Amino acid sequence: MKILVINLLRLGDFVMIGPVLTGLARKHAGAQIDVLTFKSSAQLAGLFPTVNRWWTLNRDELQAGLGRA
């Protein structure tokens, strides 16, 4: 099973989902858990050993691109 957790909130908000990641890992043992977040949140990767892969977005580039539409 593959699980993708998407969190595009601020750094402090990301810390609050730690129990969710732990719970997913317990409930779905052996599942691949990936996270999609902003680059600034990826610096917390060491706090979440249950996450297999971190996918990141550059927040500033994303916001600038949306404004250019």
The first five atom37 places (N, CA, C, CB, O) and aatype in JSON, in Angstrom:
{
  "aatype": [12, 11, 9, 10, 19, 9, 2, 10, 10, 1, 10, 7, 3, 13, 19, 12, 9, 7, 14, 19, 10, 16, 7, 10, 0, 1, 11, 8, 0, 7, 0, 5, 9, 3, 19, 10, 16, 13, 11, 15, 15, 0, 5, 10, 0, 7, 10, 13, 14, 16, 19, 2, 1, 17, 17, 16, 10, 2, 1, 3, 6, 10, 5, 0, 7, 10, 7, 1, 0],
  "atom_mask": [
    [1, 1, 1, 1, 1],
    [1, 1, 1, 1, 1],
    [1, 1, 1, 1, 1],
    [1, 1, 1, 1, 1],
    [1, 1, 1, 1, 1],
    [1, 1, 1, 1, 1],
    [1, 1, 1, 1, 1],
    [1, 1, 1, 1, 1],
    [1, 1, 1, 1, 1],
    [1, 1, 1, 1, 1],
    [1, 1, 1, 1, 1],
    [1, 1, 1, 0, 1],
    [1, 1, 1, 1, 1],
    [1, 1, 1, 1, 1],
    [1, 1, 1, 1, 1],
    [1, 1, 1, 1, 1],
    [1, 1, 1, 1, 1],
    [1, 1, 1, 0, 1],
    [1, 1, 1, 1, 1],
    [1, 1, 1, 1, 1],
    [1, 1, 1, 1, 1],
    [1, 1, 1, 1, 1],
    [1, 1, 1, 0, 1],
    [1, 1, 1, 1, 1],
    [1, 1, 1, 1, 1],
    [1, 1, 1, 1, 1],
    [1, 1, 1, 1, 1],
    [1, 1, 1, 1, 1],
    [1, 1, 1, 1, 1],
    [1, 1, 1, 0, 1],
    [1, 1, 1, 1, 1],
    [1, 1, 1, 1, 1],
    [1, 1, 1, 1, 1],
    [1, 1, 1, 1, 1],
    [1, 1, 1, 1, 1],
    [1, 1, 1, 1, 1],
    [1, 1, 1, 1, 1],
    [1, 1, 1, 1, 1],
    [1, 1, 1, 1, 1],
    [1, 1, 1, 1, 1],
    [1, 1, 1, 1, 1],
    [1, 1, 1, 1, 1],
    [1, 1, 1, 1, 1],
    [1, 1, 1, 1, 1],
    [1, 1, 1, 1, 1],
    [1, 1, 1, 0, 1],
    [1, 1, 1, 1, 1],
    [1, 1, 1, 1, 1],
    [1, 1, 1, 1, 1],
    [1, 1, 1, 1, 1],
    [1, 1, 1, 1, 1],
    [1, 1, 1, 1, 1],
    [1, 1, 1, 1, 1],
    [1, 1, 1, 1, 1],
    [1, 1, 1, 1, 1],
    [1, 1, 1, 1, 1],
    [1, 1, 1, 1, 1],
    [1, 1, 1, 1, 1],
    [1, 1, 1, 1, 1],
    [1, 1, 1, 1, 1],
    [1, 1, 1, 1, 1],
    [1, 1, 1, 1, 1],
    [1, 1, 1, 1, 1],
    [1, 1, 1, 1, 1],
    [1, 1, 1, 0, 1],
    [1, 1, 1, 1, 1],
    [1, 1, 1, 0, 1],
    [1, 1, 1, 1, 1],
    [1, 1, 1, 1, 1]
  ],
  "atom_positions": [
    [[0.83, -1.17, 0.0], [0.0, 0.0, 0.0], [0.88, 1.24, 0.0], [-0.95, -0.01, 1.2], [1.93, 1.28, 0.64]],
    [[0.44, 2.23, -0.73], [1.14, 3.52, -0.76], [0.21, 4.59, -0.2], [1.6, 3.88, -2.21], [-0.97, 4.64, -0.53]],
    [[0.77, 5.44, 0.67], [0.02, 6.53, 1.28], [0.76, 7.83, 1.03], [-0.19, 6.28, 2.82], [1.96, 7.93, 1.28]],
    [[0.05, 8.83, 0.52], [0.63, 10.15, 0.32], [-0.07, 11.12, 1.25], [0.5, 10.61, -1.18], [-1.29, 11.31, 1.19]],
    [[0.72, 11.74, 2.12], [0.2, 12.76, 3.03], [0.59, 14.11, 2.45], [0.77, 12.57, 4.51], [1.77, 14.38, 2.21]],
    [[-0.41, 14.95, 2.21], [-0.15, 16.28, 1.65], [-0.37, 17.31, 2.75], [-1.09, 16.58, 0.41], [-1.44, 17.37, 3.35]],
    [[0.66, 18.11, 3.0], [0.56, 19.15, 4.01], [1.21, 20.41, 3.46], [1.22, 18.72, 5.35], [2.44, 20.49, 3.38]],
    [[0.4, 21.37, 3.08], [0.92, 22.61, 2.52], [0.7, 23.77, 3.48], [0.25, 22.91, 1.17], [0.41, 24.9, 3.07]],
    [[0.84, 23.48, 4.76], [0.69, 24.5, 5.78], [2.07, 24.95, 6.24], [-0.14, 23.97, 6.97], [3.09, 24.55, 5.66]],
    [[2.1, 25.75, 7.24], [3.37, 26.28, 7.77], [4.12, 25.22, 8.58], [3.11, 27.51, 8.64], [3.58, 24.16, 8.9]],
    [[5.35, 25.51, 8.89], [6.24, 24.59, 9.58], [5.65, 24.11, 10.91], [7.58, 25.26, 9.83], [5.65, 22.9, 11.18]],
    [[5.14, 25.0, 11.72], [4.57, 24.62, 13.01], [3.36, 23.71, 12.86], [0.0, 0.0, 0.0], [3.17, 22.79, 13.66]],
    [[2.54, 23.97, 11.83], [1.38, 23.13, 11.58], [1.82, 21.72, 11.18], [0.5, 23.74, 10.49], [1.16, 20.74, 11.52]],
    [[2.92, 21.64, 10.47], [3.41, 20.33, 10.04], [3.82, 19.48, 11.23], [4.59, 20.5, 9.08], [3.58, 18.27, 11.24]],
    [[4.42, 20.09, 12.23], [4.84, 19.35, 13.43], [3.63, 18.69, 14.08], [5.55, 20.3, 14.44], [3.75, 17.61, 14.66]],
    [[2.47, 19.32, 13.98], [1.26, 18.8, 14.62], [0.75, 17.52, 13.98], [0.17, 19.86, 14.58], [-0.04, 16.81, 14.6]],
    [[1.17, 17.19, 12.76], [0.68, 15.96, 12.12], [1.56, 14.75, 12.44], [0.6, 16.15, 10.62], [1.33, 13.66, 11.92]],
    [[2.55, 14.93, 13.29], [3.41, 13.82, 13.68], [2.64, 12.6, 14.16], [0.0, 0.0, 0.0], [2.92, 11.49, 13.72]],
    [[1.66, 12.79, 15.06], [0.88, 11.63, 15.52], [0.08, 10.96, 14.39], [-0.08, 12.07, 16.61], [-0.16, 9.75, 14.44]],
    [[-0.32, 11.72, 13.4], [-1.04, 11.13, 12.26], [-0.11, 10.21, 11.48], [-1.6, 12.25, 11.33], [-0.5, 9.1, 11.1]],
    [[1.12, 10.65, 11.24], [2.08, 9.83, 10.52], [2.4, 8.56, 11.3], [3.36, 10.62, 10.24], [2.51, 7.48, 10.72]],
    [[2.56, 8.69, 12.59], [2.84, 7.53, 13.43], [1.67, 6.56, 13.42], [3.15, 7.96, 14.87], [1.86, 5.34, 13.32]],
    [[0.46, 7.09, 13.52], [-0.73, 6.25, 13.49], [-0.91, 5.52, 12.17], [0.0, 0.0, 0.0], [-1.29, 4.35, 12.16]],
    [[-0.64, 6.21, 11.07], [-0.72, 5.55, 9.76], [0.28, 4.4, 9.66], [-0.46, 6.57, 8.64], [-0.04, 3.33, 9.14]],
    [[1.48, 4.64, 10.16], [2.52, 3.59, 10.1], [2.12, 2.38, 10.94], [3.87, 4.15, 10.58], [2.39, 1.24, 10.56]],
    [[1.5, 2.62, 12.07], [1.06, 1.5, 12.92], [-0.1, 0.74, 12.29], [0.65, 2.02, 14.31], [-0.11, -0.49, 12.26]],
    [[-1.08, 1.48, 11.8], [-2.28, 0.85, 11.25], [-2.0, 0.12, 9.94], [-3.36, 1.89, 11.02], [-2.6, -0.92, 9.66]],
    [[-1.08, 0.65, 9.16], [-0.76, 0.07, 7.85], [0.71, -0.33, 7.82], [-1.09, 1.06, 6.7], [1.49, 0.22, 7.04]],
    [[1.07, -1.27, 8.66], [2.46, -1.72, 8.73], [2.94, -2.18, 7.36], [2.61, -2.86, 9.76], [2.25, -2.93, 6.67]],
    [[4.09, -1.74, 6.99], [4.65, -2.11, 5.7], [4.27, -1.18, 4.56], [0.0, 0.0, 0.0], [4.78, -1.32, 3.45]],
    [[3.37, -0.24, 4.82], [2.96, 0.7, 3.78], [4.09, 1.69, 3.5], [1.67, 1.46, 4.19], [4.89, 2.01, 4.39]],
    [[4.14, 2.17, 2.27], [5.08, 3.23, 1.91], [4.37, 4.55, 2.18], [5.56, 3.11, 0.4], [3.36, 4.85, 1.56]],
    [[4.91, 5.34, 3.1], [4.32, 6.62, 3.44], [5.2, 7.72, 2.89], [4.13, 6.77, 4.98], [6.36, 7.85, 3.27]],
    [[4.64, 8.52, 1.99], [5.34, 9.66, 1.4], [4.65, 10.94, 1.85], [5.38, 9.56, -0.16], [3.47, 10.92, 2.22]],
    [[5.38, 12.04, 1.83], [4.84, 13.34, 2.22], [5.12, 14.34, 1.12], [5.44, 13.82, 3.57], [6.23, 14.41, 0.59]],
    [[4.11, 15.12, 0.77], [4.25, 16.26, -0.14], [4.09, 17.51, 0.7], [3.21, 16.22, -1.33], [3.04, 17.71, 1.32]],
    [[5.11, 18.35, 0.72], [5.08, 19.55, 1.55], [5.98, 20.62, 0.94], [5.53, 19.22, 3.0], [6.6, 20.4, -0.1]],
    [[6.03, 21.75, 1.58], [6.93, 22.81, 1.12], [8.36, 22.5, 1.57], [6.48, 24.19, 1.66], [8.57, 21.79, 2.56]],
    [[9.34, 23.02, 0.85], [10.75, 22.74, 1.15], [11.11, 23.08, 2.59], [11.65, 23.53, 0.21], [11.91, 22.37, 3.2]],
    [[10.53, 24.14, 3.13], [10.88, 24.53, 4.5], [10.48, 23.46, 5.52], [10.19, 25.86, 4.84], [11.14, 23.32, 6.55]],
    [[9.43, 22.72, 5.25], [9.0, 21.67, 6.18], [9.86, 20.42, 6.07], [7.54, 21.31, 5.94], [9.92, 19.64, 7.01]],
    [[10.5, 20.22, 4.95], [11.32, 19.02, 4.75], [12.52, 18.97, 5.7], [11.81, 18.96, 3.31], [13.11, 17.9, 5.89]],
    [[12.87, 20.1, 6.28], [13.98, 20.09, 7.24], [13.63, 19.3, 8.5], [14.36, 21.53, 7.62], [14.51, 18.99, 9.31]],
    [[12.35, 18.97, 8.66], [11.91, 18.18, 9.81], [11.96, 16.68, 9.55], [10.51, 18.57, 10.19], [11.53, 15.89, 10.39]],
    [[12.47, 16.27, 8.42], [12.45, 14.86, 8.01], [13.01, 13.93, 9.08], [13.24, 14.69, 6.73], [12.49, 12.82, 9.25]],
    [[14.02, 14.34, 9.78], [14.62, 13.49, 10.81], [13.69, 13.18, 11.97], [0.0, 0.0, 0.0], [13.91, 12.21, 12.7]],
    [[12.65, 13.98, 12.15], [11.7, 13.76, 13.23], [10.63, 12.73, 12.88], [11.03, 15.06, 13.59], [9.88, 12.28, 13.75]],
    [[10.56, 12.34, 11.61], [9.51, 11.45, 11.14], [10.11, 10.24, 10.43], [8.55, 12.19, 10.2], [10.1, 10.17, 9.2]],
    [[10.64, 9.28, 11.19], [11.29, 8.12, 10.58], [10.32, 7.2, 9.83], [12.0, 7.33, 11.63], [10.77, 6.33, 9.07]],
    [[9.02, 7.37, 10.03], [8.04, 6.51, 9.33], [7.81, 6.95, 7.89], [6.72, 6.5, 10.09], [7.18, 6.24, 7.12]],
    [[8.31, 8.14, 7.53], [8.13, 8.65, 6.17], [9.23, 8.09, 5.28], [8.15, 10.21, 6.14], [10.42, 8.2, 5.59]],
    [[8.83, 7.48, 4.17], [9.79, 6.89, 3.24], [10.41, 7.91, 2.29], [9.14, 5.81, 2.44], [11.61, 7.85, 1.99]],
    [[9.59, 8.84, 1.82], [10.09, 9.8, 0.82], [9.42, 11.15, 1.01], [9.85, 9.27, -0.61], [8.23, 11.24, 1.33]],
    [[10.2, 12.19, 0.81], [9.71, 13.56, 0.93], [9.67, 14.2, -0.45], [10.6, 14.4, 1.91], [10.69, 14.26, -1.14]],
    [[8.52, 14.68, -0.85], [8.34, 15.42, -2.1], [8.12, 16.87, -1.69], [7.13, 14.86, -2.97], [7.32, 17.15, -0.81]],
    [[8.83, 17.8, -2.33], [8.73, 19.19, -1.89], [8.38, 20.13, -3.03], [10.04, 19.63, -1.26], [8.66, 19.88, -4.21]],
    [[7.75, 21.22, -2.63], [7.42, 22.32, -3.54], [8.07, 23.58, -3.0], [5.87, 22.51, -3.67], [8.23, 23.74, -1.79]],
    [[8.46, 24.45, -3.91], [8.98, 25.75, -3.51], [7.79, 26.7, -3.38], [10.04, 26.29, -4.53], [7.17, 27.05, -4.38]],
    [[7.49, 27.11, -2.17], [6.32, 27.95, -1.9], [6.36, 29.27, -2.66], [6.21, 28.23, -0.41], [5.35, 29.69, -3.24]],
    [[7.52, 29.93, -2.67], [7.63, 31.23, -3.34], [7.39, 31.1, -4.84], [9.01, 31.84, -3.08], [6.7, 31.93, -5.44]],
    [[7.97, 30.06, -5.45], [7.77, 29.86, -6.89], [6.31, 29.54, -7.2], [8.68, 28.72, -7.41], [5.76, 30.02, -8.19]],
    [[5.69, 28.76, -6.35], [4.29, 28.4, -6.56], [3.4, 29.66, -6.47], [3.85, 27.36, -5.51], [2.54, 29.86, -7.33]],
    [[3.6, 30.46, -5.47], [2.79, 31.68, -5.32], [3.04, 32.66, -6.45], [3.09, 32.34, -3.99], [2.09, 33.29, -6.93]],
    [[4.29, 32.8, -6.88], [4.59, 33.72, -7.97], [3.94, 33.22, -9.27], [6.12, 33.86, -8.16], [3.42, 34.02, -10.05]],
    [[3.97, 31.92, -9.49], [3.37, 31.36, -10.69], [1.85, 31.55, -10.72], [0.0, 0.0, 0.0], [1.28, 31.79, -11.78]],
    [[1.23, 31.44, -9.59], [-0.21, 31.63, -9.52], [-0.57, 33.09, -9.78], [-0.74, 31.19, -8.17], [-1.63, 33.38, -10.35]],
    [[0.29, 33.99, -9.36], [0.04, 35.42, -9.57], [0.26, 35.86, -11.01], [0.0, 0.0, 0.0], [-0.28, 36.89, -11.42]],
    [[1.03, 35.1, -11.78], [1.31, 35.47, -13.17], [0.21, 35.02, -14.13], [2.63, 34.88, -13.6], [0.22, 35.4, -15.3]],
    [[-0.72, 34.21, -13.66], [-1.75, 33.68, -14.56], [-2.47, 34.83, -15.23], [-2.75, 32.78, -13.8], [-3.38, 34.61, -16.02]]
  ]
}
